[in-house]
Amino acid sequence: MVDQISDVTASTDQVAASVAEMSHGAREASEQSEEMTAATEEQTATIQEVNAVARALSEDAMNLHNEVNKFKY
């Protein structure tokens, strides 16, 4: 009976250790996921800024083109 209890205790300890390892791995994965999400959000914001600047430059180019055309004719 004592041997069986020892076996159950050892098995329980192994399960607890495995669960602790899995929990640690899940925390690391979660942290990495959060970092990737933050990087993606930062890239998205940068792309939106570049887009806005490109639109503004395009408008400026169109306005400049129109102004230059006034002198051609």
N, C-alpha and C positions, 0 to 999 in steps of 0.2 A: 504493500500500500504506500509506503514512504517513497519507494522508487517511482511509482506512478505519479505521486504528487510532485516529486522532483521533475519528472518528465513534463508534466503539465506546466509547472512553473517555468521551466526552460523554454517551452514552446511559447508561453505567454510573453516571456522576455524577448524572444526573437520577433514575435509579432509586433510588440511595442517598439523595438528598435527599427523594424521595417517601416512602421507607420511614421516614426520620427524622421527617418530618411526621406520618405515620400513627402512629408510635410515640408521639410527643408527644400526639397527640389521644387515643390509647387510654389513656395515663396519666391525662390530665385526666378522661376519662370514668370511669375506675376510681376516681379520687379523689372525684368527684361521687357516684358510686354508693355508696361507703363512707360519705360524709357523709349521704346519704339513708337508708342502712341504720341508722346511728347515731341519726338523728332519729326514725325509725320505732320503733326499740327503746325510745327514751326516751318516746315517746308511748304505746306499749303499756304500759310500766311505770306511767306516770301514770294511764292508764285503769284498770289493775288496782288501783291504790291508791284511786282514786275509787270503784270498785266495792266494795272492802272497807269503806270508810267508809260507803257507802250501805247496805250490809247491816247494819253495826253500828247505824246510826241507825234502821233499820227495826226491828231487834230491840229497841232502847231504846224506840221508840215503842209497840211491842206491849206491852212490860213496863209502861210507864207507863199505857197504856190499861187493862191488867188491874188495876193497882193502883187506878186511879180508879174502876173498876167495883166494886171492893170497898166503896166508900163510898156508892155509889148504892143499894144494897139493904140 
